[in-house]
Amino acid sequence: MTLTDTTPPKIPSSKHAGTPAPKKSPAAKPAKLGWGKLVLTMLIPFFLCAVMGLFYLGAFHAPTPHNVQVAVVGDSAQIKVFAQSLQDKADGALNVRTVTDAQTAKELVAQREIVAAYETKDSTATLFASSAASETSLNIAQKIFMNLAFEQNQRFHIEDVVPTGEQDTTGQGLFFLLVALSIGGYASAVPLAGFMSKVKLPIRFLMAAVAAAVVATIAVVIAGPVYQIINSHFAGIWLISWVYAAGITLLGLGLHPLLRHWTTPALTLCFVALNFTSSGGIFQPEMQPGFYGALNTFWNGAGWLHAVQTLVYFPDQALGMDILRLILWLVPGAVLIILTHTWSVRNTRLANEKATIKEVEETVAV
């Protein structure tokens, strides 16, 4: 007789009996597109577009003379009446004086005390002006006095007392040199600022000085040997350019810890939008709205341009105030660098102290 096994077959148990089966992980959510960050980033180009449009068009779209210093040659009663009549008709555009002779008029033009002087003699009218001081101011003075000469049936002649160089026929070569220096200065600040936290404070100043020296050297070589816009006073122009570029670079280094990615827009506002429009390189302050004339009295670009114009075309004139202005522009950047460095060191020290205290507390607790 055969015995039959009636025991039910065993069901193989799970390797991890009693452990619930793992749940399927939910599908990964798609990464956020980051529209908010994009909008904030796009504010920078929109800001630059608005700034450049507002300031460039505001400064250059409608040059109008106001309080332009001119002279009429002669000391007779008839000349004095003519000068007074000219000033009355100008309605604030001109400030007219009389000078005794043509030589005095030329000296005043050469000293940049007046924009132009007008002399009538026999059947000829002569305008004394300087294209080196400002080609655009000469053109505006020419339009004003040419009409007077035609009304009086006189031949009109221009005598350029201090002309521009042969390789700078528009008189704006130095202005474009200013543009190159400015861009080189503030563009140097951004990469240097990224390296600034890795070096000590004196090295930061040294980096700015070296970068400004390289920028000044490049600019002077291009304007001198390459295009011959400047033919003398290379050392003086290089030194002035170095101080100017250093002031911009230092300010960029000082602002970067505070403004971060807004540093470049801020520097563009200061050293492009406000700087170029108020420098006098395109139109002198007497041809622009009063805001730009006010900036011209203390902004660093105007100081650099006036100083270099003096060296190139008016070497007998003093430039001490222009140099002082450029040196004073070194101060804000240097102060900001020192303050942000002190603030960074203090925060680092406090963080280290807190970490040390926490470590001690944990040790005591154990």
Backbone hydrogen bonds, N-H to C=O, Kabsch-Sander energy under -0.5 kcal/mol:
donor,donor_aa,acceptor,acceptor_aa,energy
6,T,4,T,-0.7
17,A,14,S,-0.7
17,A,15,K,-0.5
19,T,16,H,-1.9
38,L,34,G,-2.0
39,V,35,W,-2.5
40,L,36,G,-2.2
41,T,37,K,-2.4
42,M,38,L,-2.7
43,L,39,V,-0.8
43,L,40,L,-0.5
44,I,41,T,-1.5
46,F,42,M,-1.7
47,F,43,L,-2.5
48,L,44,I,-2.5
49,C,45,P,-2.5
50,A,46,F,-2.3
51,V,47,F,-2.8
52,M,48,L,-2.7
53,G,49,C,-2.2
54,L,50,A,-2.7
55,F,51,V,-2.6
56,Y,52,M,-2.1
57,L,53,G,-1.7
58,G,54,L,-1.6
59,A,55,F,-1.9
60,F,56,Y,-2.3
61,H,57,L,-2.2
64,T,287,M,-1.4
66,H,286,E,-2.1
67,N,92,G,-2.9
68,V,93,A,-2.5
70,V,68,V,-0.6
70,V,95,N,-2.0
71,A,116,A,-1.5
72,V,97,R,-2.4
73,V,118,Y,-2.8
74,G,99,V,-3.6
80,K,76,S,-2.1
81,V,77,A,-2.2
82,F,78,Q,-2.2
83,A,79,I,-2.7
84,Q,80,K,-2.2
85,S,81,V,-2.5
86,L,82,F,-2.4
87,Q,83,A,-2.1
88,D,84,Q,-2.3
89,K,85,S,-2.3
90,A,86,L,-1.6
91,D,87,Q,-0.9
91,D,88,D,-0.6
92,G,87,Q,-0.6
93,A,90,A,-1.3
95,N,68,V,-3.2
96,V,94,L,-0.5
97,R,70,V,-1.5
99,V,72,V,-2.0
105,A,101,D,-1.7
106,K,102,A,-2.5
107,E,103,Q,-2.1
108,L,104,T,-2.1
109,V,105,A,-2.0
110,A,106,K,-2.8
111,Q,107,E,-1.7
112,R,109,V,-1.4
113,E,108,L,-2.3
114,I,108,L,-1.1
115,V,69,Q,-3.4
116,A,69,Q,-0.9
117,A,128,F,-2.0
118,Y,71,A,-2.7
119,E,126,T,-2.7
121,K,124,T,-2.9
124,T,121,K,-2.4
125,A,155,R,-3.5
126,T,119,E,-3.2
127,L,157,H,-2.8
128,F,117,A,-3.2
128,F,126,T,-0.6
129,A,127,L,-0.6
129,A,159,E,-1.9
130,S,115,V,-0.6
132,A,162,V,-2.3
134,S,130,S,-1.5
138,L,134,S,-1.8
139,N,135,E,-2.0
140,I,136,T,-2.2
141,A,137,S,-2.6
142,Q,138,L,-2.4
143,K,139,N,-2.0
144,I,140,I,-1.8
145,F,141,A,-2.5
146,M,142,Q,-2.4
147,N,143,K,-1.2
148,L,144,I,-1.0
149,A,145,F,-2.2
150,F,146,M,-2.3
151,E,147,N,-2.2
152,Q,148,L,-1.6
153,N,150,F,-1.4
154,Q,149,A,-2.7
155,R,123,S,-2.4
157,H,125,A,-2.3
159,E,127,L,-2.9
160,D,158,I,-0.6
161,V,129,A,-3.2
161,V,159,E,-1.0
168,D,165,G,-1.5
171,G,168,D,-1.1
176,F,172,Q,-1.9
177,L,173,G,-1.5
178,L,174,L,-1.9
179,V,175,F,-1.7
180,A,176,F,-1.9
181,L,177,L,-2.3
182,S,178,L,-2.5
183,I,179,V,-2.4
184,G,180,A,-2.4
185,G,181,L,-2.3
186,Y,182,S,-2.4
187,A,183,I,-2.3
188,S,184,G,-1.3
189,A,185,G,-0.8
190,V,186,Y,-0.8
192,L,188,S,-1.5
193,A,189,A,-2.3
194,G,190,V,-1.4
195,F,191,P,-0.7
195,F,192,L,-0.9
196,M,192,L,-0.8
196,M,193,A,-0.5
197,S,193,A,-0.5
198,K,195,F,-1.5
199,V,196,M,-1.4
204,R,200,K,-1.5
205,F,201,L,-1.5
206,L,202,P,-2.0
207,M,203,I,-2.7
208,A,204,R,-2.0
209,A,205,F,-2.3
210,V,206,L,-2.6
211,A,207,M,-2.5
212,A,208,A,-2.4
213,A,209,A,-1.9
214,V,210,V,-2.2
215,V,211,A,-2.4
216,A,212,A,-2.6
217,T,213,A,-2.2
218,I,214,V,-2.6
219,A,215,V,-2.4
220,V,216,A,-2.5
221,V,217,T,-2.4
222,I,218,I,-2.2
223,A,219,A,-2.5
224,G,220,V,-2.2
226,V,221,V,-2.0
227,Y,222,I,-2.0
228,Q,224,G,-2.5
229,I,223,A,-2.4
230,I,223,A,-1.7
237,I,233,H,-2.5
238,W,234,F,-2.7
239,L,235,A,-2.4
240,I,236,G,-2.4
241,S,237,I,-2.5
242,W,238,W,-2.5
243,V,239,L,-2.2
244,Y,240,I,-2.2
245,A,241,S,-2.8
246,A,242,W,-2.5
247,G,243,V,-2.0
248,I,244,Y,-1.5
249,T,245,A,-2.5
250,L,246,A,-2.8
251,L,247,G,-1.7
252,G,248,I,-2.1
253,L,249,T,-2.4
254,G,250,L,-2.3
255,L,251,L,-2.1
256,H,252,G,-1.8
258,L,255,L,-1.3
259,L,255,L,-2.9
260,R,256,H,-2.4
262,W,259,L,-2.0
263,T,260,R,-2.1
266,A,262,W,-1.9
267,L,263,T,-2.6
268,T,264,T,-2.5
269,L,265,P,-2.2
270,C,266,A,-2.1
271,F,267,L,-3.2
272,V,268,T,-1.5
273,A,268,T,-2.2
274,L,269,L,-2.3
276,F,272,V,-1.7
277,T,272,V,-0.7
277,T,273,A,-0.6
278,S,274,L,-1.0
279,S,275,N,-0.7
279,S,276,F,-0.6
287,M,284,Q,-2.5
288,Q,285,P,-1.6
292,Y,289,P,-1.1
293,G,289,P,-1.3
294,A,290,G,-2.3
295,L,291,F,-1.9
296,N,292,Y,-1.9
297,T,293,G,-0.6
297,T,294,A,-1.0
298,F,295,L,-1.7
299,W,295,L,-2.8
303,G,299,W,-1.5
304,W,300,N,-2.5
305,L,301,G,-2.5
306,H,302,A,-2.3
307,A,303,G,-2.0
308,V,304,W,-2.6
309,Q,305,L,-2.6
310,T,306,H,-1.9
311,L,307,A,-2.0
312,V,308,V,-2.5
313,Y,309,Q,-2.9
314,F,309,Q,-1.1
314,F,310,T,-0.8
317,Q,314,F,-2.0
323,I,319,L,-2.1
324,L,320,G,-2.4
325,R,321,M,-2.2
326,L,322,D,-2.0
327,I,323,I,-2.3
328,L,324,L,-2.5
329,W,325,R,-1.3
330,L,327,I,-1.6
331,V,328,L,-1.1
333,G,329,W,-0.6
334,A,330,L,-2.0
335,V,331,V,-2.7
336,L,332,P,-2.4
337,I,333,G,-2.3
338,I,334,A,-2.1
339,L,335,V,-2.6
340,T,336,L,-2.8
341,H,337,I,-2.1
342,T,338,I,-2.5
343,W,339,L,-2.6
344,S,340,T,-2.3
345,V,341,H,-2.6
346,R,342,T,-2.3
347,N,343,W,-2.3
348,T,344,S,-2.3
349,R,345,V,-2.5
350,L,346,R,-2.6
351,A,347,N,-2.3
352,N,348,T,-2.3
353,E,349,R,-2.4
354,K,350,L,-2.4
355,A,351,A,-2.0
356,T,352,N,-2.2
357,I,353,E,-2.6
358,K,354,K,-2.4
359,E,355,A,-1.9
360,V,356,T,-2.2
361,E,357,I,-2.6
362,E,358,K,-2.2
363,T,359,E,-1.8
364,V,360,V,-2.4
365,A,361,E,-2.3
366,V,362,E,-1.7
